[in-house]
Each structure stands twice: as structure tokens, then as C-alpha cells.
């Protein structure tokens, strides 16, 4: 699972893991469009999206 995987370093890590053949859980907070675009590019069978706002107290429970 890569937290913050919809942009920046997190997105680069997601892409690198997927290129290596790993299935990835991509966590995003607010950037659903960006996360979906990455998942579609990688293949939704290899990239599972998970949304949670980690600034919220109980968000970790959701993860």
C-alpha cells in the first residue's frame, strides 16, 4: 500500500511497483481523478484504490 499514491513521489512509487509486476493498493486523500487515471494506466486488475483522509482521527480504521 502506498499512501499519497495519486501524485508526486507516491505516484512514482506506485508506477515503479506496478512496472515490477507487483499489485498495488493506491491510497489517496482528495485526488480521486488523479488516482483513477493512474489505476487505469496501470490496469485496474493490478491497482486497487482506497480513499481516506488521514488528517481525520479515525481514518486509519478505514484503511
N, C-alpha and C positions, 0 to 999 in steps of 0.2 A: 504494500500500500504506500502510495506516495501522497503525502499531504501537500496541498497547494500545487497540485499537478496540472492546473489549467493554464499556467503561464510561467514565464521565466525559467529559473533553474529547475523547478518541479516538472515543468513540461519537457525540458531536455532530458531529465532522468526517466520520465515515462517513455519517451521515444527511444532512448538507449536500451532500456529494459525490454521493450517490445521488439526492437531490432535483434536482440539477443535470443528471442524466442520465448520470453517469459510472459505469462499472463499477468496483467497489471490491474490493481484497483486504484483508480484515479479519484482522489478526494478533491473537491472544490468547495469554496465557500459561497461565492456570489457569481462567478463567471461561468454560468451554465452553457452559454453559446460556445465559448472557447473550449470548454471541457468536451462538449458534444462533438465539436469539429475534430478534436484530437482523437476521440474514440472512433469516429467514422473513418479517419485516415488510417489508423492502426488496424481497425477491424473490431467491431463490437463484440465479437466472439472472444477476443483477447484482452479487451479493455472494459472493465466494469466501472461505472460511475457511481460515486457516493457523495451526496451533498450533506454538509454540516457546517454551521457557523461555529468555529472553535472558540470564538470570543464569548459564547454563551456558556454558562456554568454547567449545564447538563448535556452539552453537545457530545462529549466523549462517550456517553452512554449510547447515543445513537450510532456512533461508529462501531 
